[in-house]
Amino acid sequence: MAAWSDTYFDPQFARAVIRRLRRDASARTQLETSITSGQTPDTSAALRASLLAAAYPLKQHVAEALALRRQKQVLLPAPDMTHDYVSGTDLPVPLLLLRVFDPGDPASP
């Protein structure tokens, strides 16, 4: 992910990450810690949350942290854009976070 930045999209990669998150509690914990950290940019947190939500239901404290990030992004004159690894689409961070909160997202593998 770091090597390709926000333009990387490989459905097999996304599926592999999601499978890993489903079976590895420590990987989920690391992602949750990163998502809730104030040091993590909103775009990175949203991308990680997208992968996490596709693998596992979000914990309450993670969902609350993402809701705060979404609210902050909505208040910006122009919200940050990102490339979602799960769906392979470019979209504003607030929209990605809305999709993360939607358990019926058809783009989830």
N, C-alpha and C positions, 0 to 999 in steps of 0.2 A: 504494500500500500504506500509506504513512504517513498519508494523508488519511482512510482508512477504518479504520485500526487493525486489530484482530484480528477484526473482524466482516465484512470484505470478502470476498465470494466471487463470482466471475464466471468461468465456465469458459473463456470466450474470452480473458480476461486471463491466466489461468494458462497456457493453450496458447501465447499470444504470448510470455510470459516464457520458457517452456521452449524455444520455437523460437529465441529470441534467445540463450539460453545455449548451445544446440547449435552456433550458428554464430559466436559471438563469444568467443574465448578470453580477451580482457581482462575481459569481464563475468564469466566463470567465475572468473577470478583474484580479482576484487574480492569476489565472494561468498565464495570460499574464505578470503580474508583476514579478512573480517567474521566468518565462522563460527568461525575459530580464535582470534579476538581475545578476550582476557579482558574487554574493555570491553563486548562484546555480550551482552545478557541471553540466558538459555537459551531463552526463548520465541522471540525473534527469530532466534536461531541455528537453532533447530529448523525454523522456517518457511522460512528461506532454504535449509536443507539439504534440505527436502522438494522444493522447486523444483529445486535443483541435481541431486538424485538422480534426479528424473524426466527430466532432460535429459542427464545425463552420469554415468558411473561415478565414485564418490567416490575421491579420491586417499587414499592410506594415512594421511597426516598429518591430513587432514580427518576421516576415519573415527575415528582415535584421539582427536581432540579431542571429537568427538560422543560417543564412548563414555564419556569422562570426564564430560561434561555429563549424560549419562543416569544414570551412577552417582551423581552428586551429587543429581540430582532424585529418584532412587529412595530415597535416604536421608532426604529431607524428610518431615515428618509428613503433609503434604498437597502433592503435586507441583503445579507450575504447570499451569494449563489454557491451551490455545490453540485457535485456529481455523485448520485447515489449508487453505491456498489451493488445493492440488491436489485434495483429495478433498471439500472443502466441509463437513467435519465438525469438531465440537468434541471435543477429546480431551486427556488429560494429556500433557505434554511427553515423559515416558519412552515412552509408547505411540507417539507420533509418531516418535520417534527409532528405535524398533524397526521401524516401517514403512519408515523411510528405509533402514535396513540390509537390508531384505527386497527383493531384486531382483524378486521375483515379485508385487509389490503390484498387485492388479487395479485399483486406483483410479488408477494412473498413466496419463496420457493418452498 
